[in-house]
Amino acid sequence: MYRDVLTVSKSVCRMSMVTPSLRLVYFLARFFGSVTKAVAASHGADSAKLRVRLDNDLLVGVLLYAVTTSGYLDLRRRGLEISALCYEDLVARPVDMCRVVLEFCHLPVSLAELAVKAFDVDSQRNSILAKSVIGHLKEPQLTPQKTTRLNELLEKFGLPGLGEQDIIEGTLSCCYAATNKNC
């Protein structure tokens, strides 16, 4: 599942405000690009493109989005039969999208209504990442300078820039259920 890249970046920034280890990465990576490379390597990611000095609070989220999205696209290019799901589509049409996901997974689409009920509960409700905790934290603002920097990073990974069409190849849509293929 993926989200709009800017929404991801703002969420990750808010998460960092309540997660000391993530906040430390934010702080150190402002001065040392090697921090992002080391974090990526420790998680098994190819760190060749990841030596990035994080000179604004939105870069961590964009980097996370870029790494996961390019990894997903690489797996598709290698022939792995996987598909993406856009979070915004799921929120806009929860029952329809649950049916699409269930059908894709060869599960009974009759479970869609039950699946949607799970969205009524904050899955992080008993943690520091609960919506009630981080939902009110101030988001970083997007400036023209930040936009330029974020787009440079996205381009480095071969991904569209902010504001460009960001529907990822292989994304499931409501068309999938009607035609049994992604449109």
Summary of the structure (lengths in Angstrom):
residues: 183
radius of gyration: 17.8
end to end distance: 17.0
largest distance: 52.4
contacts: 494
relative contact order: 0.17
helix: 56%
strand: 2%
